[in-house]
Amino acid sequence: MGYFSNVPLREIQANVPKFDKELLSVGYGSLKPIATRKNFNETAFFYPQLRTDEKGEVLIEFTMPEALTKWKFRAFAHDKQLQLGYTEAEVVTQKQLSITANMPRFLREGDTVVVSARLANLEGEPLKGQVELRLFNGINMQPVELLTNKDDAQQKFEIGASATKSISFKLVIPPGLDALTYRLTADVGKYTDGEENTIPVLPNRMLVTESMPMMVRAGQSKTFNFDKLINNSSTTLKSKTLTLEYSQNPAWNAVQAIPYMMEFPYECSEQLFSRYYANSLSTDLISKMPLIKQVFDQWKSGDSKELLSNLEKNQELKTTLLEETPWLQDALSESEQKKRIAQLFDLNKMSYEMKANLDKLKQKQLPNGAFPWFGGNYADDYITRHVLEGIGQLYHLKIATADNKILKEIAGKALGYMDAGLIKQDKEEKKQKDYQKREIGYDEAHAWYVRSYYTDKQMEPALKSIFNNYLKRAEDQWVTRSIYEQGMIALTMVRNGKPLVTKAIIKSLMETAQTSDENGYVLGKKHGGLLLAPVAN
């Protein structure tokens, strides 16, 4: 069987899950409860801190997922003397009667699908019974009729001893169904089994959102025409929702955007920091404006049907659905959107997520101080600067303080990596003939802009000399750089004692800017636009 530290592993005990009342479903016209299996995780989790008894035996107890299949058990153990042991075994989860649906990973609107299911009888005698399929809208758990033949919802069957049998159902997927929950059960009297799961339904259309800002000042009367809506000539377009949002304070738009940063689904360095950044902003906002917290508490206490049932309980399933149909959240009602924002602004939740994301970010950081993008040991210079820039902004806004030792350690190591990179790059560029007047690149401008958030961190003489060379070249070349680079150069200059250069850049931007009542000053409108805001040191 194998050994744990030279001690035989005598027993592996896997408990089949005990179903509680929440797992019970009732078939059509039947009062008999049938337990449905819902947990189909591919791995079983348990805490492996094990101790042998006086006989050297170990008893492992854990709860298996509800998939009926064969599992591979692997264990590795060692003791204080570093004696090692390894064992590998197989565990089978099964029932005397089982039914398994062969469902696709997702469905699409307009599909006509034949879904098969497999019945398995492990008894030594034939069985007779009934299979039942119930379908629900995965968002609100309301029953839906998708079968081409309603009589197929309940099917009688006979299955031989130690045999399997196939059963099929034909479905037509209608438009407007974002998720489908199926509940498939089998009953032969003394044995029952059931399976329940939710799968996303993808639309055949692409969601296009058209928006129009409407800025109205106090005492002002204006008329707005939504030309893209009035002059629509498309023969295939189908309108979904029309929403008017009104706020006396434009800052509310920024508050509504924060959940977007918090709900990033990936664990890359960039998105880990974005979640930490958004939580930091939200916590600071609530602490400085208690009235907002009171409003959020009222919203949170209100009733809402946002992603209830299995979608609310199964975070992995919810994430999958939102990735496949990202417009689903946008289509929620106003009350549901408010509750969603209120939940994300919960202080306890934000405090926990801030610590969790910061710990994950620290684990991502490489020994040399850099950050990879997703994983591995490859240092990504841009992602490193991106994280360092965000931390600098939190310090600049006085949201982060020196008391946060983990954040301080992360920033210090990343800053050391970036400084070393600037020195290394400068050694390569000194080989050029026009070293003193070489052209500024985006990465160089961005690195010194990020460095401008850390003016309290003294530069070593070699780095200071490189920085002075950059300031001189930037003063001469900013006119030829892009608008975004000009903004970075302006902030770098004003934070390092060169306000006249900053004023010259702002004057140039103002001369080329376009103005409108809705957006104020807009720079470079032909290339996507950049809003002009006052420069703050």
Secondary structure as GFF3:
##gff-version 3
##sequence-region A 1 537
A	DSSP	beta_strand	3	4	.	.	.	ID=ss1
A	DSSP	beta_strand	7	8	.	.	.	ID=ss2
A	DSSP	beta_strand	11	15	.	.	.	ID=ss3
A	DSSP	three_ten_helix	21	23	.	.	.	ID=ss4
A	DSSP	beta_strand	24	26	.	.	.	ID=ss5
A	DSSP	beta_strand	33	35	.	.	.	ID=ss6
A	DSSP	beta_strand	59	63	.	.	.	ID=ss7
A	DSSP	beta_strand	70	78	.	.	.	ID=ss8
A	DSSP	beta_strand	84	92	.	.	.	ID=ss9
A	DSSP	beta_strand	97	102	.	.	.	ID=ss10
A	DSSP	beta_strand	107	108	.	.	.	ID=ss11
A	DSSP	beta_strand	112	121	.	.	.	ID=ss12
A	DSSP	beta_strand	127	137	.	.	.	ID=ss13
A	DSSP	three_ten_helix	150	153	.	.	.	ID=ss14
A	DSSP	beta_strand	154	159	.	.	.	ID=ss15
A	DSSP	beta_strand	164	172	.	.	.	ID=ss16
A	DSSP	beta_strand	179	187	.	.	.	ID=ss17
A	DSSP	beta_strand	192	202	.	.	.	ID=ss18
A	DSSP	alpha_helix	227	230	.	.	.	ID=ss19
A	DSSP	alpha_helix	251	262	.	.	.	ID=ss20
A	DSSP	alpha_helix	269	288	.	.	.	ID=ss21
A	DSSP	alpha_helix	290	301	.	.	.	ID=ss22
A	DSSP	alpha_helix	309	313	.	.	.	ID=ss23
A	DSSP	alpha_helix	315	324	.	.	.	ID=ss24
A	DSSP	three_ten_helix	326	331	.	.	.	ID=ss25
A	DSSP	alpha_helix	334	344	.	.	.	ID=ss26
A	DSSP	alpha_helix	347	364	.	.	.	ID=ss27
A	DSSP	alpha_helix	381	396	.	.	.	ID=ss28
A	DSSP	alpha_helix	405	429	.	.	.	ID=ss29
A	DSSP	three_ten_helix	435	437	.	.	.	ID=ss30
A	DSSP	alpha_helix	442	451	.	.	.	ID=ss31
A	DSSP	three_ten_helix	452	454	.	.	.	ID=ss32
A	DSSP	alpha_helix	461	477	.	.	.	ID=ss33
A	DSSP	three_ten_helix	478	480	.	.	.	ID=ss34
A	DSSP	alpha_helix	483	494	.	.	.	ID=ss35
A	DSSP	alpha_helix	499	512	.	.	.	ID=ss36
A	DSSP	beta_strand	514	516	.	.	.	ID=ss37
A	DSSP	beta_strand	520	523	.	.	.	ID=ss38
A	DSSP	three_ten_helix	525	527	.	.	.	ID=ss39
A	DSSP	beta_strand	530	531	.	.	.	ID=ss40
###
